[in-house]
Amino acid sequence: PSRFQGKDRPVEYVSWYDAVRFCNALSKAEGLEEAYTISGSTIEWNHKANGYRLPTEAEWEYAARGGPLGAIGESALSRALYAGGSNASSVAWYDANSGRTTKSVATKEANELGLYDMSGNVWEWCWDWYNNYPGDPQENPSGPEVSSGRRVLRGGAWFTPVNLVRTTYRYWNAPGFKVNSVGFRIARNAE
């Protein structure tokens, strides 16, 4: 469905619902247990399924920051700015360097986990409903259970200013929203 075509470019112009359906289809094609039960616009997540799924917002941020390796070699403040380092132009495609289009994946530096394009290129859907963070400390939360009508987007995109490609920046939209700057990244439960 992408506006910007190319075999190495990120998919975009997909809704959150499209991303969830893709995860189930890929799981089924590979003989894995589907992570989602879909009934119209009602989606339930089987947390124990071994199939593909969208990452939670907490998982997305942990991966973007480089997981346990993210603190190596940089201060805690600078390591958190962008996925892969403190220099946005070396790790992200955004308004100042993208030429107003998506770019082929893996053409910027990877982060400490070997993941590319978690800052910039396209916004990425997460599982969670968007809401304010809870006031008390959480360990690997899966987001609010009550619908806010908006799903979380992370990472920034090819048209956003540099401050929106930070690993900590949060955005949202309705799960049916589609545009040429929104895609997704898939995950699976660890064995």
matplotlib code that plots the C-alpha trace (Angstrom):
import matplotlib.pyplot as plt

x = [0.0, 3.0, 3.2, 7.0, 7.7, 10.9, 11.7, 14.0, 11.8, 9.6, 6.0, 3.8, 0.2, -1.0, -3.4, -3.0, -5.6, -3.7, -0.5, -2.4, -3.9, -0.4, 1.1, -1.6, -1.2, 2.6, 2.2, -0.3, 2.0, 4.9, 2.9, 3.0, 0.1, -1.6, -1.2, -4.5, -8.2, -9.9, -13.7, -14.4, -12.7, -12.3, -8.8, -7.7, -4.0, -3.0, 0.1, 1.3, 1.1, 4.4, 3.3, 4.2, 2.7, 3.2, 5.6, 4.3, 5.3, 7.7, 9.3, 9.6, 11.4, 13.7, 14.7, 15.1, 17.4, 19.6, 18.3, 21.0, 23.8, 22.5, 24.5, 27.8, 30.2, 27.8, 26.4, 22.9, 21.7, 23.1, 22.4, 18.7, 18.4, 18.1, 18.1, 21.8, 23.5, 23.4, 23.9, 20.5, 21.9, 23.9, 21.0, 17.7, 15.9, 13.9, 12.8, 16.3, 17.9, 15.2, 14.4, 10.7, 10.5, 11.2, 14.6, 15.8, 16.1, 19.5, 21.2, 21.9, 23.8, 22.1, 21.6, 23.4, 21.0, 21.6, 18.2, 17.9, 15.5, 13.9, 14.4, 12.9, 11.9, 8.3, 6.3, 5.8, 2.5, 2.7, 0.1, -0.8, -3.6, -2.2, -2.6, -0.6, 2.0, 1.0, 2.6, 4.1, 7.1, 6.2, 8.2, 7.5, 4.0, 1.6, -0.2, -3.7, -6.5, -9.1, -9.4, -8.5, -9.5, -5.9, -3.0, 0.6, 3.0, 6.8, 10.0, 9.2, 9.3, 10.9, 8.9, 9.2, 11.6, 14.6, 13.1, 10.3, 12.7, 14.0, 13.6, 11.4, 8.9, 5.4, 2.6, -0.8, -3.6, -6.8, -6.2, -7.8, -5.5, -3.4, -0.8, 2.5, 4.6, 3.2, 4.4, 5.1, 7.7, 6.9, 8.0, 7.7, 7.8, 11.2, 11.4]
y = [0.0, 2.3, 5.7, 5.5, 2.3, 0.2, -3.3, -2.0, 0.9, 0.5, -0.2, 2.8, 3.8, 1.1, 1.4, -0.3, -2.8, -3.6, -4.2, -6.5, -8.5, -8.7, -10.1, -12.9, -13.7, -14.0, -16.1, -18.5, -18.7, -19.8, -22.2, -20.1, -19.4, -16.2, -13.5, -11.8, -12.7, -10.3, -9.7, -6.6, -3.7, -5.7, -7.1, -9.3, -10.2, -13.7, -12.8, -16.4, -16.9, -17.5, -15.7, -12.2, -9.1, -5.4, -4.5, -2.8, 0.8, -0.2, -2.9, -0.5, 2.1, -0.5, -1.8, 1.7, 2.7, -0.4, -2.6, -3.5, -2.4, 1.1, 2.6, 1.4, 4.1, 7.0, 9.0, 8.1, 11.5, 11.4, 7.7, 8.2, 10.9, 8.7, 5.0, 4.3, 7.5, 11.1, 12.4, 12.3, 12.6, 9.4, 7.3, 8.8, 10.0, 13.2, 16.5, 18.0, 15.0, 12.8, 14.8, 14.5, 10.8, 7.5, 5.9, 2.3, 0.6, 0.0, 3.0, 4.7, 3.3, 0.6, 0.9, -1.3, -4.2, -4.1, -2.5, 0.1, 3.0, 3.1, 6.9, 8.4, 7.1, 6.1, 6.2, 2.8, 1.5, -0.1, -2.3, 0.1, 2.5, 6.0, 7.6, 9.4, 7.3, 6.0, 7.8, 4.7, 2.7, 0.0, -3.0, -3.9, -2.5, -3.4, -0.1, 0.9, -1.7, 1.0, 2.4, 6.0, 5.7, 6.3, 3.9, 4.7, 5.7, 5.9, 6.9, 9.9, 10.0, 11.3, 14.6, 15.3, 17.7, 16.2, 16.6, 14.1, 11.3, 11.0, 7.6, 9.2, 11.0, 9.7, 10.3, 8.7, 8.3, 6.4, 2.8, 3.2, 6.1, 5.6, 8.0, 7.8, 8.3, 5.5, 1.9, -0.8, -3.2, -6.7, -8.6, -12.1, -13.4, -14.7, -18.5]
z = [0.0, 0.3, -1.5, -1.6, -3.5, -3.3, -2.1, 0.6, 1.8, 4.9, 4.4, 5.1, 4.6, 7.0, 9.8, 13.2, 12.2, 9.0, 11.1, 13.5, 10.6, 8.9, 12.2, 12.3, 8.6, 8.9, 12.0, 10.2, 7.1, 9.3, 11.4, 14.6, 17.0, 16.0, 18.7, 18.1, 18.1, 15.7, 15.7, 13.6, 15.4, 18.6, 19.0, 21.9, 22.4, 23.6, 25.5, 25.5, 21.7, 19.9, 16.7, 15.4, 17.1, 17.6, 20.4, 23.5, 23.9, 26.7, 24.5, 21.6, 23.7, 25.4, 21.9, 20.5, 23.4, 22.7, 25.5, 28.2, 25.8, 25.3, 28.2, 27.0, 25.7, 26.2, 29.1, 30.2, 28.9, 25.4, 24.7, 25.0, 22.4, 19.2, 18.5, 17.9, 19.2, 20.0, 16.4, 14.6, 11.1, 11.5, 12.7, 11.4, 8.4, 9.3, 7.7, 7.4, 5.6, 4.0, 0.8, 1.8, 1.2, 3.0, 2.5, 2.1, 5.5, 7.1, 5.3, 8.6, 11.6, 13.7, 17.4, 20.0, 19.3, 15.5, 14.9, 12.2, 11.6, 15.0, 14.9, 11.8, 8.4, 9.5, 12.7, 14.1, 15.6, 19.1, 20.7, 23.5, 23.8, 24.3, 27.7, 30.3, 32.0, 35.5, 38.5, 40.0, 38.7, 36.2, 35.0, 31.3, 31.2, 28.4, 28.5, 29.6, 29.2, 28.8, 25.3, 24.7, 21.1, 20.1, 19.7, 20.3, 17.5, 18.2, 16.3, 14.2, 10.4, 7.3, 7.5, 11.2, 12.9, 14.7, 18.2, 17.2, 16.3, 19.9, 21.5, 24.3, 22.0, 22.1, 19.5, 18.8, 16.3, 15.8, 14.9, 11.5, 10.6, 7.4, 6.0, 4.1, 7.2, 9.4, 9.3, 11.9, 13.3, 14.4, 17.5, 19.0, 22.5, 23.6, 23.8]

ax = plt.figure().add_subplot(projection="3d")
ax.plot(x, y, z, "-o")
ax.set_aspect("equal")
plt.show()
